[in-house]
């Protein structure tokens, strides 16, 4: 006859081992899911964006169908045309503004060649240290002049035109792929909007009623989290725009509205980042002898970065429903492991796991 105490101990041990395995699985999934998504993300990006866009357009389509008794096909067509029209208007104004700023940059480089900037730097250098030269030995003065001349010659030897042509050629090769991906995206948005309800009905039909409610909760939380992430990033970029606008105003910069808008775009869409813009601008200012402007730009850059890093965990935590510490950990680990993609995927993965726990699909409680 088996001892009841021994049987209970074995059962508790099995349950404990099960809980440990589930906990380890959750931890591994937190790392593995973002890694797998990062590897497959570029291939499915147009369809993922199209599906997410269709989810955001669905409430407007449902409103027209339920409240105004529109046929779904007509409602989808109208909402889709409005959506494409808004994007077209925004794309026109953004592209036009960027085009004008690029023309200004090209005009600037035409007026200020590398040789001209180098000569200005040399004159500025001699102006600052001219009074000090008389106190130095002749050999030291010769060595300093040789070093400065080598630096100026290295600047003058930079083939900026060739680099611009190379970057332009590389960018032009990506334009056909971009337009093709955009075409796939817009077609997919329209098709997703048409078939979203039937697709969800088919998907939910594979599960029981109780499981169906859990899946609806999971999808709703993910959509809310994604929208919250976009809103949070918009708020952070708006703060960067405000700091930049105030700083550029204090520095007496012309066209501060246009420059602030460009900075906002590069901050909201992390392609180059504001650090590169401010750093290059400050470097050119130093070369031209505008020490006050260059120093002010660097101070403004540091101030914008510090303010953003301070408020970023708080803003994201409020929009995503996570604690500030958890959000900070997700941002840091995601940035160090997967880069910009990790900053997005790690919080969303944690929200997914949190939602699965909330609806009972994952039971992580450990009993002793």
Buried (B, 14 or more C-beta within 10 A) or exposed (E): EEEEEEEEEEEEEEEEEEBEEBBEEBEEBBBEBBEEBBEEBEEEEBBBBBBBBBBEBBEBBBEBBEEEEBEBEEBBBBBBEEBEEEEEEEEEEEEEBBEEBEEEEEEEBEEBEBBBBBBBBBEBBEEEEEEEEEEEEEEEBEEBBEEBEEBBEEBBEEEEEEEEEEEEEEEEEEEEEEEEBEEBBBEBBBBBBBEBBEBBEEEBEEEEEEBBEBBEBBBEBBBBBBBBBBBBBBBBBEBBBBBBBBBBEEBEBEEBEBBBBBBBBBBBEEEEBBBEBBBEBBBBBBBBBBEEBBBBBBBBBEBBBEBBEEBBBEBBBBBBBBEBEBBBBBBBBBBEBBEEBBBBBBBBBBBBBBBBBEBEBBEEEEEE
